[in-house]
Amino acid sequence: MKRDTGQNRQITDKWRLETQLVRGGTYRSELGETSESIFMTSGYAYDCAEDAAARFEGDQEGYTYSRLRNPTCAMFEDKMALIEGAQAARSTATGMAAMTSAMLSIVKAGDHVVSSKTLFGSCRVFIEDILPKFGVTSTLVDGADNQAWKAAMQSNTTAVFLESPANPTLDVVDIQAVCDLTHENDALLVVDNVFATPLLQKPMAYGADIVIYSSTKHIDGQGRCLGGCILSNEEIMEDTILPYIRHTGPNMSPFNAWVMLKGMETMNLRVEKMCDNAAIVADALHDLGVFTAVNYPGRADFKQHELAMKQMTAGGSVVTVFVPEGRAQAFKFLNALEVTDISNNIGDAKSLMTHPASTTHKSVEESARLEMGITESMLRLSVGLEHVDDLIEDFARAAKIAGL
Ligand SMILES: Cc1ncc(COP(=O)(O)O)c(C=O)c1O
């Protein structure tokens, strides 16, 4: 991996995952700190004007301005790259900054984008409503239908975007198949791997060109900071992504990068436990027998269970349930919860439940929501780290109160 600066960097791809999460990418200053430093600085001073010129020329190693690179952000980026198995990474202020920067760095007026229909609300709004303002058209397809992906490709398709599992339906896309079609068309595949996390699924192993994260989710994992990350190989980073983000400035704050670094130290323990809890809770919600559907990729009755388990090492931390009646009953159930919070984030240590139609997907047109399967009866649960019995008792009690 090419590094742009810094002594005492702990960068080796020989370490195992757990060691990388704790130590990978760390830069230790001459003070010998054990916890990474927060370099809360916008600029850097030079010993002489010649040094400043040499750094800007790229002839001298070192930092110049934190929009271009910052040591704390670089530690987070290098750790992310090591975990993902990517050559390069850049951190962003939010997951949406990562998604929009990745897409806008690829497309130009006259281009066409293909994407799965089922997306996080803002991702769908960006593709359907914002890209056309810049002369970029799109075709949205049923992500499960490989023929539809093929049919949607046009000679001017330059970027393909997918989320798998998707928010909130958990729909799974065959990443390898879509990747092959994308490359046959000389386009770049951008995968939003937020729900799977870098621990459960490796889109680049299937050939994805760019992977993006909202590090607001499992990477922070404790509901503190917004953040995002864009990962790719060196060539795409240098030639496509950096020329865009250097001059548009979607950067993560060094403080948030530090929080993310601390989050990553325990990420595998948290994600593993959340997935175990989610599997138990999904079974319990199913066994309650009061929901019209319980969706969890790790359950054998999930419509794309086989593909989900081929691509991911566990079922993830998100479960969806459908109440028999609509919004009023869904709200009644949410309002009766005592342990799980009513909240629209995911990947938090605290279990969080939301009604996507009125929150995360409120900005999406009703017809588009229904096309994605987001009905007024749907509730999305992000399972946290509480004792599963407390969660299950809470859901059983709420179901009774809601008259389910
Ligand atoms: C799948 C997915 N992608 C992207 C985002 C955007 O992330 P952020 O809220 O950090 O901008 C979210 C947020 O919920 C998400 O669920």
The ligand as an ORCA input file, in Angstrom:
! r2SCAN-3c Opt
* xyz 0 1
  C     -27.509      1.907      3.684
  C     -27.179      3.309      4.059
  N     -26.356      4.031      3.267
  C     -26.024      5.297      3.571
  C     -26.517      5.913      4.688
  C     -26.158      7.353      4.967
  O     -25.333      7.477      6.079
  P     -25.218      8.827      6.946
  O     -26.477      8.930      7.741
  O     -24.000      8.605      7.788
  O     -25.081      9.947      5.986
  C     -27.382      5.212      5.530
  C     -27.938      5.870      6.751
  O     -28.870      5.370      7.351
  C     -27.711      3.871      5.215
  O     -28.520      3.140      5.990
*
